[in-house]
Amino acid sequence: MDLIKVAQEAFNEGIKEVPEFGAGDTVSVHYKIKEGTKERIQVFRGVVIQVKGHGNNKRFTVRKVSNNVGIERIFPIRSPFIDKIEVNRKGKVRRARIYYFRKLTGKKARIKEKRV
Amino acid sequence: MPGLIGKKIGMTSVFSADGKNVPCTVIEAGPCVVTQVKKMDSDGYEAVQLAFDEKREKSTNKPEAGHFKKAGTSPKAKLVEFKEFEDEFNLGDIISVDIIEEDSFVDICGISKGKGFQGVVKRYGFSGVGGQTHGQQDRDRAPGSLGASSTPSRVFKGMRMAGRTGGERVKVDNLRVLKVIPESNLLLIKGSVPGAKGSYLIIEK
């Protein structure tokens, strides 16, 4: 197991520090998109539904509602396409995976802010 | 082919330079010790015998112990002969992963995982008999006909049937080397490699 970690660390050069966040937090993911030869950055802002896996394999799901359609995107946390992750709001939730949030709309679909 | 002996550590995935998540196998390769140099005059062919992985002195028998003592090394668990090494080697020389270049291709040979007694669908990739409807039953994974009837009145030798599967020597060609880490003797190979974790592998350049 340790040797696998050594192998993974060899690929970790130039990987940025990622802020800590969890389910219920609102984040903006700055994602690099390649169009032909050009590269631009797209911001995907939404609520973190879950954080899954650990180490290099960690990934998180972000949900946002756009034009009344719910969109969920899964990002690998170590993906080189992620330019940066901003944590906009810390949410107060009781679960590690807030799947119930998908069914909520309107005023119900609000998450209390966590005061630090 | 020149090469060295390694041990499968396990699999993981890494992000490549172009951002793709690539599956890879981690192999602890070498350092291997030269324990015998076979020459045309004395042995009838040229080869280099390499040894890898420590072994307890207690479980080494006397002929083996003498063999390792001659090479001036501690007892080793796995011995393999390699041919066509370019350099000349002496007994006790050490060969490590840095003989393998990054981004090159290697062939890897190992003993595949044992699967036990398996039917022909898993063992030889047969598709079973017929469909799953039209009153067909119990024949989904059957081998089908074994041959004709009165001529030849027997089943030909070598007919593929159910039996012990896996646990045999398998060689996979042209596997890409993603990275070589000489400090910890590691080799990262794209994709999978035959065998269980901890099993020995022969890596050929």
Interface residues (C-beta under 8 A of the other chain):
Chain A: M1 L3 I4 V6 A7 Q8 A10 F11 N56 N57 P76 R78 S79 P80 F81
Chain B: I9 G10 T12 S13 V14 F15 A17 G19 N21 C24 V26 E28 K179 I181 S184 L186 L188
